[in-house]
């Protein structure tokens, strides 16, 4: 299977200077997630939390694209606002903490090494969502 994320030249050739490029990048991330989900289910393995419109939250909370670059978008339903977004290292250190006041927010991710990080989204009185965020 050809992975566009591993070949930046091919991705650039495919997207060019298209103003709608972000839509394609999000679709690539969604397709990668669907493939991983299918692969894990087919082998009877538990699915990792990803934050991408997970079952159970009815799309009320989502973190995308996943994998992400230097920015990540967060959608939190208006009924859960204001909320707090935290990005944590795998050993539990808080690397980023930001309040969310809008239903759709774009967060700048600091210069972090590529890898898997954890995210948490909390409301006023409870933890709303947890998941893994892959940074490329």
Residue pairs with C-beta under 8 A, 6 or more apart in sequence:
1 35
3 32
4 10
4 11
4 14
4 28
5 11
5 28
5 32
5 67
5 136
11 25
14 24
15 21
15 24
15 25
18 24
25 65
26 64
26 65
28 65
29 52
29 64
29 65
29 66
29 67
29 68
30 52
30 64
30 65
32 67
33 50
33 52
33 66
36 48
37 47
40 46
40 47
40 48
41 47
48 132
49 130
49 131
49 132
50 63
50 66
50 131
50 132
50 133
51 61
51 62
51 63
51 64
51 66
51 119
51 129
51 130
51 131
51 132
51 133
52 62
52 63
52 64
52 66
52 131
53 59
53 62
54 61
54 62
54 129
54 131
57 128
57 129
59 75
60 76
60 77
60 79
60 80
60 128
61 74
61 75
61 76
61 77
61 80
61 121
61 128
61 129
62 74
62 75
63 72
63 73
63 74
63 75
63 119
63 121
63 129
63 131
63 133
64 72
64 73
64 75
65 72
65 73
66 132
66 133
66 134
67 133
67 134
67 135
67 136
68 109
68 133
68 134
68 135
68 136
69 109
69 135
69 136
70 108
70 109
70 111
71 106
71 107
71 108
71 109
72 106
72 107
72 109
72 133
73 104
73 105
73 106
73 107
74 85
74 100
74 104
74 105
74 106
74 107
74 121
75 103
75 104
75 105
76 83
76 100
76 103
76 105
76 121
76 128
77 103
78 103
80 123
80 128
81 100
81 101
81 102
81 103
82 99
82 100
82 101
82 124
83 99
83 100
83 121
83 122
83 123
83 128
84 97
84 98
84 99
84 100
84 120
84 121
84 122
85 96
85 97
85 98
85 99
85 100
85 105
85 107
85 119
85 120
85 121
86 94
86 96
86 97
86 119
86 120
86 121
86 122
87 94
87 95
87 96
87 97
87 109
87 117
87 118
87 119
87 133
88 94
88 95
88 117
88 118
88 119
88 120
89 95
89 117
89 118
90 115
90 116
90 117
90 118
92 118
95 110
95 112
95 117
96 107
96 109
96 110
98 107
100 121
109 135
112 135
113 135
114 135
114 136
115 134
115 135
116 132
116 133
116 134
116 135
117 132
117 133
117 134
117 135
118 130
118 131
118 132
118 133
119 129
119 130
119 131
119 132
119 133
120 127
120 129
120 130
121 127
121 128
121 129
121 130
122 128
